[in-house]
Amino acid sequence: MKNSRSKYIRYTFFFAMALSLAACKKEYLNPNGAVADDVLLSARGLTGITVGLQKNFSTTRAGLLYAAITVNGITTNELISVNTGNTNEDRLMTGGVQVDGTNSVLLNVWTSSNKIIFDADNVINNAANLADKGLASGLIAHASIFKALALGNLSEFWEKVPAGTGQNVSFITRTEGFNKAIATIDNALGLIAANPISTSFLSNIPTGVDIPNTLNALKARYALFVGNYALALSSANAVDLTKRSALTYDAQNLNPIFEIATSTNNVIQPKNINLGQTGANIPDAGDARIPFYTTINTTVRINGFGAGTFTQFPIYLPGEMTLIKAEAYARQATPNLTSSLTELNKIVTKTAATDPFGVGAALPALTGPYTQQQLLDLIYKHRCIELFMSGLKLEDMRRFNQPLADRKRNFFPYPFAERDNNTNTPPDPAF
């Protein structure tokens, strides 16, 4: 207990230090400039900022994790808003023109992402000057994970994303946004290969995040999203599928899905026992992932990674990496349908006992033979189930050419807070 308490005290101190830079957002100018400069020059201060990055991403209703899952889940029919009094969630459920630049849930995704990118850049740029290169590589790698996640979320929801932080910034395409995330990851992987992360750094950040595996997993994810199938395959193969990488919680930092939705039953819940899937995409009878992700308490309720106050939330699932391999094999210039089916069957037949997070369908193997399109259809179906409430389905729906009618919007309007302060803000999409 003594060790746990001292670790929490360190965590709280570092986060409080990171909050001293909270004015450094979008324009992010800091009135306490001298203090901020000292923080950015010290290993202790930079560690505080990167701990704050993880907290800002993973906790509270305004955090990126909750906001992105909510926007994605409601838009793709994974989730419903259960209380019309939650106006912004309710308008996401209506969709179309009801989702505009005033939507606070969307604004949370936008603001949190840009703040994370700004703070991560401060860590990445200043840690490079530290004498302890093992500490520096840890700082940069940890910050790079959250920068990549922020870039990925912006690029999933908006057609164009800010090229940087500051006043009146220009915009780049979403593909460039994903590639920027990949470049951030490559820089981090190169640094930790040259200078392994020091144990002193790992002892001063929250436990749970497997940094090397997470970097490779996110690289595989975003390479898939930009259609670089060879890179997606090689990056997914670099991930140890026996390992967990997760966001951890304690009494002061609660799992936001449980805190806001599961415990209250007053904001969001699964649309139905089929996870919002219809037609051929409805889960097979006996699919063990359904009782993992949902429970019945009068109505269908959240289970899985939103089940409890301290339930860990995976940054990626090992099953995602296997599904990336299956898709990459199927989409290659010369499709390898045999290898694709082999990888897909690893997901179909996987049991909870053999998965690091307990996610398993436990179904009979698919036998085929299948055409390329049939395999892709099955991969999409199993991504929807395996990766339920992961915040990835909207990108999947576009990539697998799902009907526009099956989602509430295709891309989102830019927040008025951006448009009112940046003349470079692009036009809003029609849908």
C-alpha positions as CSV (number, residue, x, y, z in Angstrom):
1,M,0.0,0.0,0.0
2,K,2.9,2.4,0.8
3,N,4.3,2.0,-2.8
4,S,0.9,2.4,-4.3
5,R,0.2,5.6,-2.3
6,S,3.6,7.1,-3.2
7,K,3.0,6.3,-6.9
8,Y,-0.4,8.1,-6.7
9,I,1.2,11.1,-5.0
10,R,3.8,11.3,-7.8
11,Y,1.1,11.0,-10.4
12,T,-0.9,13.8,-8.8
13,F,2.1,16.1,-8.5
14,F,3.1,15.6,-12.0
15,F,-0.4,16.2,-13.3
16,A,-0.7,19.3,-11.2
17,M,2.5,20.5,-12.7
18,A,1.2,19.7,-16.2
19,L,-1.9,21.8,-15.5
20,S,0.3,24.8,-14.9
21,L,0.7,24.8,-18.7
22,A,-3.1,24.5,-19.3
23,A,-3.2,28.0,-20.7
24,C,-1.0,26.8,-23.6
25,K,-3.9,25.7,-25.8
26,K,-4.6,26.3,-29.5
27,E,-2.8,29.6,-29.3
28,Y,-1.8,28.1,-26.0
29,L,0.1,31.1,-24.6
30,N,1.2,30.7,-21.0
31,P,1.0,33.8,-18.7
32,N,3.5,32.0,-16.3
33,G,6.1,31.9,-19.0
34,A,9.2,31.7,-16.7
35,V,7.6,28.8,-14.8
36,A,6.7,27.0,-18.1
37,D,10.2,27.4,-19.4
38,D,11.6,25.8,-16.3
39,V,9.2,22.9,-16.6
40,L,10.1,22.3,-20.2
41,L,13.8,22.2,-19.4
42,S,13.7,19.6,-16.6
43,A,13.2,15.9,-16.7
44,R,10.8,16.2,-13.8
45,G,8.7,18.8,-15.5
46,L,8.6,16.9,-18.8
47,T,7.5,13.8,-17.0
48,G,4.7,15.7,-15.4
49,I,3.5,16.9,-18.8
50,T,3.5,13.4,-20.3
51,V,1.7,12.0,-17.3
52,G,-0.9,14.8,-17.8
53,L,-1.2,13.8,-21.5
54,Q,-2.4,10.3,-20.4
55,K,-4.8,11.7,-17.8
56,N,-6.2,14.3,-20.3
57,F,-6.8,11.5,-22.9
58,S,-8.2,8.8,-20.6
59,T,-10.4,10.4,-18.0
60,T,-13.6,12.6,-17.6
61,R,-16.4,13.5,-19.9
62,A,-14.3,16.1,-21.6
63,G,-11.4,13.7,-22.2
64,L,-10.7,12.4,-25.7
65,L,-11.3,8.7,-24.9
66,Y,-14.9,9.2,-23.8
67,A,-15.8,11.9,-26.3
68,A,-14.4,10.0,-29.3
69,I,-16.1,6.7,-28.3
70,T,-19.4,8.6,-27.8
71,V,-19.2,10.5,-31.2
72,N,-18.2,7.4,-33.0
73,G,-20.6,5.0,-31.3
74,I,-23.7,7.1,-31.7
75,T,-22.8,8.0,-35.3
76,T,-22.4,4.4,-36.4
77,N,-25.4,3.0,-34.4
78,E,-23.2,1.1,-31.9
79,L,-24.7,3.4,-29.2
80,I,-27.8,5.4,-28.5
81,S,-28.4,8.5,-26.3
82,V,-30.8,7.4,-23.6
83,N,-31.8,10.8,-22.3
84,T,-33.1,13.6,-24.5
85,G,-31.9,16.0,-21.9
86,N,-28.3,15.3,-23.0
87,T,-28.8,17.6,-26.0
88,N,-25.5,17.2,-27.7
89,E,-25.6,13.4,-27.6
90,D,-29.2,13.4,-28.7
91,R,-28.3,15.6,-31.7
92,L,-25.5,13.2,-32.6
93,M,-28.2,10.5,-32.7
94,T,-30.4,12.5,-34.9
95,G,-27.4,13.2,-37.1
96,G,-27.3,15.2,-40.4
97,V,-27.7,19.0,-40.0
98,Q,-28.6,18.6,-36.3
99,V,-24.8,18.1,-35.7
100,D,-23.2,21.5,-36.1
101,G,-20.3,23.5,-34.9
102,T,-21.9,24.1,-31.5
103,N,-21.9,20.4,-30.5
104,S,-20.0,20.2,-27.2
105,V,-19.1,16.5,-27.5
106,L,-17.5,17.1,-30.9
107,L,-15.8,20.2,-29.5
108,N,-14.3,18.0,-26.7
109,V,-12.7,15.8,-29.3
110,W,-11.3,18.8,-31.2
111,T,-10.1,20.7,-28.2
112,S,-8.7,17.7,-26.3
113,S,-6.9,16.4,-29.4
114,N,-5.2,19.8,-30.2
115,K,-4.2,20.3,-26.5
116,I,-2.7,16.8,-26.5
117,I,-0.7,17.5,-29.7
118,F,0.5,20.8,-28.3
119,D,1.7,19.3,-25.0
120,A,3.2,16.2,-26.7
121,D,5.2,18.5,-29.0
122,N,6.6,20.3,-26.0
123,V,7.7,17.0,-24.6
124,I,9.1,15.6,-27.9
125,N,11.0,18.8,-28.7
126,N,12.5,19.5,-25.3
127,A,13.2,15.9,-24.1
128,A,15.7,15.6,-27.0
129,N,17.9,18.0,-25.1
130,L,18.2,15.9,-22.0
131,A,21.5,14.3,-21.1
132,D,19.9,11.0,-20.0
133,K,19.0,9.5,-23.4
134,G,17.1,6.6,-21.9
135,L,14.9,8.9,-20.0
136,A,14.5,11.1,-23.1
137,S,13.5,8.2,-25.3
138,G,10.9,7.2,-22.8
139,L,9.5,10.7,-22.6
140,I,9.3,11.1,-26.3
141,A,7.9,7.6,-26.9
142,H,5.2,8.0,-24.3
143,A,4.2,11.4,-25.6
144,S,4.2,10.2,-29.2
145,I,1.6,7.6,-28.4
146,F,-0.9,10.2,-27.3
147,K,0.1,12.6,-30.1
148,A,-0.6,9.8,-32.6
149,L,-3.9,9.0,-31.0
150,A,-4.9,12.6,-31.1
151,L,-3.9,13.0,-34.8
152,G,-5.7,9.7,-35.6
153,N,-9.0,10.9,-34.0
154,L,-8.9,14.3,-35.7
155,S,-8.2,12.5,-39.0
156,E,-11.0,10.0,-38.5
157,F,-13.7,12.6,-37.8
158,W,-12.8,15.6,-40.0
159,E,-11.9,15.8,-43.7
160,K,-9.0,18.1,-42.9
161,V,-7.0,18.7,-39.7
162,P,-4.8,21.5,-38.4
163,A,-1.2,21.3,-39.7
164,G,0.0,22.4,-36.2
165,T,-0.9,24.5,-33.2
166,G,-0.9,28.2,-33.0
167,Q,-2.9,31.1,-34.4
168,N,-4.6,30.8,-37.8
169,V,-2.9,27.6,-38.6
170,S,-3.3,26.0,-42.0
171,F,-5.0,22.6,-42.6
172,I,-3.8,19.3,-44.2
173,T,-5.8,16.4,-45.5
174,R,-6.9,13.6,-43.2
175,T,-4.5,11.2,-45.1
176,E,-1.7,13.6,-44.3
177,G,-2.9,13.6,-40.7
178,F,-2.7,9.8,-40.5
179,N,0.8,9.9,-42.1
180,K,1.9,12.5,-39.6
181,A,0.9,10.1,-36.9
182,I,2.9,7.4,-38.5
183,A,5.9,9.7,-38.8
184,T,5.6,10.6,-35.1
185,I,5.6,6.9,-34.2
186,D,8.6,6.2,-36.5
187,N,10.6,8.9,-34.7
188,A,9.8,7.4,-31.4
189,L,10.6,3.8,-32.5
190,G,13.9,5.0,-33.8
191,L,14.8,6.7,-30.5
192,I,13.9,3.7,-28.3
193,A,15.8,1.4,-30.6
194,A,18.9,3.5,-30.2
195,N,18.4,4.3,-26.5
196,P,16.2,1.8,-24.6
197,I,13.7,3.4,-22.2
198,S,15.2,3.8,-18.8
199,T,13.6,2.1,-15.8
200,S,13.6,5.4,-13.9
201,F,11.2,6.8,-16.5
202,L,8.9,3.8,-16.3
203,S,8.8,4.0,-12.5
204,N,7.4,7.5,-12.7
205,I,4.5,7.1,-15.1
206,P,1.2,5.2,-14.6
207,T,1.6,1.5,-15.2
208,G,-0.2,-0.4,-17.9
209,V,1.1,1.1,-21.2
210,D,3.4,-1.2,-23.1
211,I,5.2,1.5,-25.1
212,P,7.0,-0.5,-27.9
213,N,4.0,-2.7,-28.7
214,T,1.6,0.3,-28.6
215,L,3.7,2.3,-31.0
216,N,3.8,-0.6,-33.5
217,A,0.1,-1.3,-33.0
218,L,-0.9,2.3,-33.8
219,K,1.5,2.3,-36.7
220,A,-0.3,-0.7,-38.1
221,R,-3.7,0.9,-37.5
222,Y,-2.9,4.1,-39.3
223,A,-1.0,2.4,-42.1
224,L,-4.2,0.4,-42.8
225,F,-6.3,3.5,-42.8
226,V,-4.1,5.1,-45.5
227,G,-4.0,1.9,-47.6
228,N,-0.3,1.1,-47.0
229,Y,-1.0,-2.6,-46.6
230,A,2.6,-3.8,-46.6
231,L,3.4,-1.4,-43.7
232,A,0.2,-2.3,-41.9
233,L,1.2,-6.0,-42.1
234,S,4.8,-5.6,-41.0
235,S,3.8,-3.3,-38.1
236,A,1.1,-5.7,-36.9
237,N,3.6,-8.5,-37.1
238,A,5.9,-6.5,-34.8
239,V,3.3,-6.5,-32.0
240,D,3.5,-9.2,-29.3
241,L,-0.1,-10.4,-29.2
242,T,0.4,-12.0,-25.8
243,K,0.9,-8.6,-24.1
244,R,-1.6,-6.1,-22.7
245,S,-1.4,-2.3,-23.2
246,A,-4.1,-0.5,-21.3
247,L,-5.1,2.7,-19.5
248,T,-5.3,2.1,-15.8
249,Y,-7.6,3.8,-13.2
250,D,-7.7,4.5,-9.5
251,A,-10.0,6.3,-7.0
252,Q,-9.0,9.7,-8.2
253,N,-9.0,8.8,-11.9
254,L,-12.0,6.8,-12.8
255,N,-12.8,4.8,-16.0
256,P,-14.9,7.5,-17.8
257,I,-17.2,5.1,-19.6
258,F,-18.3,3.6,-16.3
259,E,-18.3,6.9,-14.4
260,I,-20.5,8.8,-17.0
261,A,-22.5,6.1,-18.7
262,T,-22.5,2.6,-17.1
263,S,-23.1,3.7,-13.5
264,T,-25.8,6.3,-14.4
265,N,-27.6,4.7,-17.3
266,N,-28.4,8.3,-18.2
267,V,-26.2,9.1,-21.2
268,I,-25.2,6.4,-23.7
269,Q,-25.8,2.6,-23.9
270,P,-25.5,-0.1,-26.6
271,K,-28.3,0.3,-29.2
272,N,-29.3,-3.4,-28.9
273,I,-28.0,-6.9,-28.3
274,N,-26.7,-7.0,-31.9
275,L,-24.4,-4.1,-31.2
276,G,-26.4,-2.1,-33.8
277,Q,-25.5,-4.5,-36.6
278,T,-28.1,-5.5,-39.2
279,G,-28.5,-8.1,-41.9
280,A,-25.5,-10.3,-42.6
281,N,-23.5,-8.3,-40.0
282,I,-25.6,-9.4,-37.1
283,P,-23.4,-11.5,-34.7
284,D,-23.7,-15.3,-35.0
285,A,-25.7,-17.1,-32.4
286,G,-23.5,-18.1,-29.5
287,D,-20.9,-15.4,-30.2
288,A,-19.3,-15.0,-26.8
289,R,-18.3,-11.4,-27.4
290,I,-21.9,-10.3,-27.0
291,P,-22.1,-11.1,-23.3
292,F,-18.6,-9.7,-22.9
293,Y,-19.5,-6.3,-24.3
294,T,-23.1,-6.2,-23.1
295,T,-25.3,-7.2,-20.2
296,I,-29.1,-7.1,-19.8
297,N,-30.6,-5.1,-16.9
298,T,-34.1,-4.4,-18.1
299,T,-32.4,-2.9,-21.2
300,V,-29.1,-3.6,-22.9
301,R,-26.3,-2.1,-20.9
302,I,-22.6,-1.5,-21.3
303,N,-20.3,-4.3,-20.0
304,G,-16.8,-5.0,-21.3
305,F,-14.3,-2.2,-20.8
306,G,-16.9,0.1,-19.2
307,A,-18.0,-2.5,-16.6
308,G,-16.4,-1.0,-13.5
309,T,-14.8,2.1,-11.8
310,F,-11.3,0.7,-12.2
311,T,-11.7,-1.4,-15.4
312,Q,-8.7,-1.0,-17.6
313,F,-9.3,0.3,-21.1
314,P,-7.1,-1.2,-23.9
315,I,-5.2,1.3,-26.1
316,Y,-5.5,-1.4,-28.8
317,L,-6.7,-5.0,-28.7
318,P,-4.5,-7.9,-29.8
319,G,-7.5,-8.9,-32.0
320,E,-7.3,-5.7,-33.9
321,M,-3.8,-6.6,-35.0
322,T,-5.0,-10.0,-36.2
323,L,-7.8,-8.4,-38.1
324,I,-5.4,-5.9,-39.6
325,K,-3.4,-8.8,-41.0
326,A,-6.5,-10.4,-42.4
327,E,-7.5,-7.2,-44.2
328,A,-4.0,-6.4,-45.4
329,Y,-3.6,-9.8,-46.9
330,A,-7.0,-9.5,-48.6
331,R,-6.4,-6.0,-50.0
332,Q,-2.9,-6.5,-51.4
333,A,-2.3,-5.9,-55.1
334,T,-2.2,-9.7,-55.4
335,P,-4.6,-10.8,-52.6
336,N,-3.5,-13.7,-50.4
337,L,-7.0,-15.0,-49.5
338,T,-5.6,-18.1,-47.9
339,S,-3.6,-16.2,-45.4
340,S,-6.4,-13.7,-44.9
341,L,-8.9,-16.5,-43.9
342,T,-6.3,-18.0,-41.6
343,E,-5.9,-14.7,-39.7
344,L,-9.7,-14.2,-39.7
345,N,-10.3,-17.6,-38.2
346,K,-7.9,-16.8,-35.4
347,I,-10.5,-14.2,-34.4
348,V,-13.5,-16.3,-35.1
349,T,-12.3,-19.3,-33.0
350,K,-10.5,-17.4,-30.3
351,T,-11.7,-18.0,-26.8
352,A,-11.7,-15.6,-23.9
353,A,-9.2,-17.7,-22.1
354,T,-6.6,-17.3,-24.8
355,D,-7.0,-13.5,-25.2
356,P,-5.1,-11.1,-23.0
357,F,-8.2,-9.0,-22.4
358,G,-10.7,-11.9,-22.3
359,V,-12.3,-11.1,-25.7
360,G,-13.2,-14.3,-27.6
361,A,-16.0,-15.3,-30.1
362,A,-15.5,-19.0,-29.5
363,L,-17.2,-19.9,-32.8
364,P,-16.5,-22.7,-35.3
365,A,-14.0,-21.9,-38.0
366,L,-15.1,-20.4,-41.3
367,T,-14.4,-22.9,-44.1
368,G,-14.9,-21.0,-47.4
369,P,-13.9,-20.9,-50.1
370,Y,-14.5,-17.1,-50.2
371,T,-14.0,-14.5,-52.9
372,Q,-12.1,-11.4,-51.9
373,Q,-15.3,-9.4,-51.4
374,Q,-16.8,-12.1,-49.3
375,L,-13.7,-12.2,-47.1
376,L,-13.7,-8.4,-46.7
377,D,-17.4,-8.5,-45.8
378,L,-16.6,-11.0,-43.0
379,I,-13.6,-9.0,-41.8
380,Y,-15.8,-5.9,-41.5
381,K,-18.4,-7.9,-39.6
382,H,-15.9,-9.2,-37.1
383,R,-14.2,-5.9,-36.7
384,C,-17.6,-4.4,-35.7
385,I,-17.9,-7.1,-33.0
386,E,-14.3,-7.6,-31.8
387,L,-13.7,-3.8,-31.7
388,F,-17.0,-2.7,-30.3
389,M,-16.8,0.7,-28.6
390,S,-13.2,1.2,-29.7
391,G,-13.9,4.4,-31.6
392,L,-12.8,2.9,-34.9
393,K,-16.1,2.0,-36.6
394,L,-16.7,5.2,-38.6
395,E,-13.4,4.8,-40.4
396,D,-14.2,1.1,-41.0
397,M,-17.6,2.0,-42.5
398,R,-15.9,4.3,-45.0
399,R,-13.1,1.9,-45.9
400,F,-15.5,-1.0,-46.4
401,N,-17.9,1.1,-48.4
402,Q,-20.9,0.7,-46.1
403,P,-24.1,2.6,-47.1
404,L,-24.2,6.2,-46.1
405,A,-27.7,5.6,-44.7
406,D,-26.2,3.3,-42.1
407,R,-24.4,6.2,-40.3
408,K,-25.6,9.6,-39.0
409,R,-22.8,11.5,-40.7
410,N,-19.8,10.8,-42.8
411,F,-17.6,13.6,-41.6
412,F,-18.2,16.4,-39.1
413,P,-18.5,20.1,-39.2
414,Y,-15.7,22.2,-37.7
415,P,-16.4,23.6,-34.3
416,F,-17.4,27.3,-34.3
417,A,-14.6,27.9,-31.7
418,E,-12.2,27.1,-34.5
419,R,-14.0,28.8,-37.4
420,D,-14.5,32.0,-35.4
421,N,-10.7,32.2,-34.7
422,N,-9.1,30.7,-37.8
423,T,-9.8,32.1,-41.3
424,N,-8.2,28.9,-42.7
425,T,-10.9,26.7,-41.4
426,P,-12.2,24.6,-44.4
427,P,-15.9,24.5,-45.4
428,D,-18.1,22.1,-43.6
429,P,-18.9,18.8,-45.4
430,A,-22.4,18.3,-46.8
431,F,-22.9,15.1,-44.7
